[in-house]
Amino acid sequence: MKRLRTLLTVIVVLAMLAASVLFALQNETPVPLDLLIYTFAPQSLALWVLLAFAVGGVLGMIVSSVILLRTRASLSACKKQLDRAREEASKLRGTTAVAKSA
C-alpha cells in the first residue's frame, strides 16, 4: 500500500512538472508585476503565475501546520483532562464500593 501511495505521488508530481513546463513554454510574454508600492521588471507570464502558485502552496502548508499544531496541543490537553477525570472516577468508585460492603 505504501509503494502504491509513493508511486501515485511521483506520478502526480511528474504530471504537475510537465504541465508547468508546457505552460511556461506557451506563455513567454513579458509582463511587469505592479504592486502598490513597487513595480517588478517584466518577466514571463508563466514565471509570475507559477511563482504565485508556489507561494500560495507554501503559505497554505504553513497555515495548515499551525492549525495542526494547535489541534494536537488541544488534543493533548483534553487527553490529560480525561485521564485526571478517569483517575478521580476510579477513586470515587473505590471509596463507594468500600462504603457499600461495610
C-alpha positions in Angstrom: 0.0 0.0 0.0 2.9 2.4 0.8 4.5 1.7 -2.5 1.3 2.5 -4.3 1.0 5.7 -2.5 4.6 6.6 -3.3 4.1 5.7 -6.9 0.9 7.9 -7.2 2.8 10.8 -5.5 5.6 10.5 -8.0 3.2 10.4 -10.9 1.3 13.4 -9.7 4.5 15.4 -9.2 5.8 14.5 -12.6 2.5 15.4 -14.2 2.5 18.8 -12.5 6.1 19.4 -13.6 5.2 18.5 -17.2 2.2 20.8 -17.1 4.3 23.6 -15.6 6.9 23.2 -18.3 4.3 23.2 -21.1 2.6 26.3 -19.5 6.0 28.1 -19.3 6.7 27.3 -23.0 3.3 28.6 -24.1 3.4 31.8 -22.1 6.7 33.6 -22.7 5.2 37.1 -23.0 7.0 39.5 -20.6 4.6 41.1 -18.1 5.5 43.6 -15.4 4.2 42.9 -11.9 2.8 46.1 -10.4 2.3 46.0 -6.6 1.0 49.1 -4.8 4.4 50.3 -3.7 6.8 48.5 -6.1 6.8 47.5 -9.8 8.9 44.5 -10.7 10.7 44.3 -14.0 8.9 42.5 -16.8 9.2 38.7 -16.6 7.4 35.9 -18.5 3.8 35.5 -17.6 4.4 31.8 -16.7 7.0 32.8 -14.2 4.6 35.1 -12.3 1.8 32.6 -12.4 4.0 29.6 -11.3 5.6 31.8 -8.6 2.1 32.8 -7.3 1.1 29.1 -7.3 4.2 28.1 -5.4 3.9 30.9 -2.8 0.3 30.0 -2.3 1.1 26.4 -1.7 3.9 27.2 0.8 1.6 29.6 2.7 -1.2 27.0 2.7 1.2 24.4 4.2 2.4 26.9 6.8 -1.2 27.8 7.9 -2.3 24.2 7.9 0.8 23.3 10.0 -0.1 26.0 12.6 -3.6 24.7 12.7 -2.4 21.1 13.1 -0.1 22.0 15.9 -2.8 23.9 17.8 -5.2 21.0 17.3 -2.6 18.5 18.6 -1.9 20.7 21.6 -5.6 20.9 22.3 -6.0 17.1 22.0 -3.1 16.6 24.4 -4.7 18.9 26.9 -8.1 17.0 26.5 -6.4 13.6 27.0 -4.7 14.8 30.2 -8.0 16.1 31.5 -9.7 12.8 30.6 -7.0 10.9 32.4 -7.5 13.0 35.5 -11.3 12.5 35.3 -10.9 8.8 34.9 -8.5 8.7 37.9 -10.9 10.7 40.0 -13.8 8.4 39.0 -11.9 5.3 39.8 -11.0 6.7 43.3 -14.7 7.6 43.8 -15.8 4.1 42.8 -13.3 2.6 45.1 -14.5 4.5 48.1 -18.2 3.9 47.3 -17.5 0.2 46.9 -15.9 0.1 50.3 -18.7 2.0 51.9 -21.4 -0.3 50.4 -19.6 -3.5 51.6 -19.1 -2.2 55.1 
